[in-house]
Amino acid sequence: MSSAIREANAHLAALHGRVAELERRLAVAEETVREQAQSLIRKDGQLRRALSELRQGKDSEISALEERLRVSEGESQRLWGLLQEKDLLVAQLRHRSRLLSKICRSRPVLDNLLAYMAEGERLSPVHSGRTSPDPLPAALDLNCVPDLDSDGGKDFSLSTVDNDDDNRDSDQTLFGTTV
């Protein structure tokens, strides 16, 4: 029996040694797992902070780009309005230029007309023996449509005779300017 007890004690001692070895290895494994878990937690925190910083950077960049887009759209609208204003001004100036060209082409006739009017103002009144004024001669046209001169001058009448080019331009005439 004693040998059986010794054998049992030796077996228990070997089991005890084996359990102690396994507990030591378990403690080392637990420590390794704990260190790895803490390392993963730290890395997870770092990654979360980095991700949060990236998200904030992205959001601020998007906000800056949206602001630039808004400013650009506003500037685009302002420039479009300015372009339309300039187009309108160009159209007005083009019309005024055509009108001024017509006036310049008509100047010799207007100079002659003014000279005739000045001469007419210098003439003394015609006195007749009658008390009532003379009726207008039948040859005088009330619409001021003169016959073409013998030199073939252009008719610049004030009559209601239609001249398509002149009517088209006079319909578009913008008043309030000094030429």
JOQUICOR-V69696 format. One record per pair of residues at least 24 apart in sequence whose ideal C-beta (glycine too) atoms are under 8 Angstrom apart, sorted by the first residue. I is the first residue (numbers start at 1). J is the second residue. Records with the same first field share a line. If there is no record, write none. Layout:
# JOQUICOR-V69696
I: J ; J
This chain:
# JOQUICOR-V69696
92: 174
95: 169 ; 172 ; 173 ; 174
96: 174 ; 177 ; 179
98: 169
99: 169 ; 173 ; 179
100: 179
102: 166 ; 169
103: 179
106: 156
109: 153 ; 154 ; 156
